[in-house]
Amino acid sequence: MNSNPVDPRKAQNNASNKADNEAQFSDQKESRERSLELLAKIERLIWRFYLRGKARGKQK
């Protein structure tokens, strides 16, 4: 068996890295959510103008 004691600096560094990774994941998730919201808004605008153009084409 390996009976080496855990290096407290390594344990602290691992905990710090884990916290950083979780914060980065949270930021990426929020960024993805904002991107999807913006894409949905853009899609609605495109459809609105596309349908408006089709309606104008039928009037002429």
C-alpha positions as CSV (number, residue, x, y, z in Angstrom):
1,M,0.0,0.0,0.0
2,N,1.0,3.6,-0.6
3,S,1.3,5.4,2.8
4,N,2.5,8.8,1.5
5,P,0.8,11.6,3.3
6,V,-1.2,14.0,1.3
7,D,0.6,17.2,0.5
8,P,-1.6,20.0,2.0
9,R,-0.5,22.4,-0.8
10,K,-1.5,19.9,-3.4
11,A,-4.9,19.4,-1.7
12,Q,-5.4,23.1,-1.5
13,N,-4.5,23.5,-5.2
14,N,-6.8,20.7,-6.2
15,A,-9.7,22.4,-4.3
16,S,-8.9,25.7,-5.8
17,N,-8.8,24.2,-9.3
18,K,-12.1,22.4,-8.7
19,A,-13.7,25.7,-7.6
20,D,-12.3,27.5,-10.7
21,N,-13.6,24.8,-13.0
22,E,-17.1,24.9,-11.4
23,A,-17.2,28.7,-11.8
24,Q,-16.0,28.5,-15.4
25,F,-18.7,25.9,-16.1
26,S,-21.3,28.1,-14.6
27,D,-20.1,31.1,-16.7
28,Q,-20.2,29.0,-19.8
29,K,-23.7,27.8,-19.0
30,E,-24.9,31.3,-18.5
31,S,-23.2,32.4,-21.8
32,R,-24.9,29.5,-23.7
33,E,-28.3,30.5,-22.2
34,R,-27.8,34.1,-23.3
35,S,-26.7,33.0,-26.8
36,L,-29.8,30.8,-27.1
37,E,-32.0,33.7,-26.0
38,L,-30.4,36.0,-28.6
39,L,-30.7,33.4,-31.3
40,A,-34.4,33.0,-30.5
41,K,-35.0,36.7,-30.7
42,I,-33.1,36.9,-34.1
43,E,-35.2,34.0,-35.4
44,R,-38.4,35.7,-34.4
45,L,-37.3,38.9,-36.2
46,I,-36.4,37.0,-39.3
47,W,-39.8,35.3,-39.4
48,R,-41.6,38.5,-38.7
49,F,-39.9,40.3,-41.7
50,Y,-40.1,37.3,-43.9
51,L,-43.9,36.9,-43.3
52,R,-44.3,40.7,-43.6
53,G,-42.6,40.6,-47.0
54,K,-44.7,37.7,-48.2
55,A,-47.9,39.6,-47.1
56,R,-46.7,42.7,-49.0
57,G,-46.0,40.6,-52.1
58,K,-49.5,39.3,-52.2
59,Q,-51.0,42.9,-51.9
60,K,-49.3,44.1,-55.1
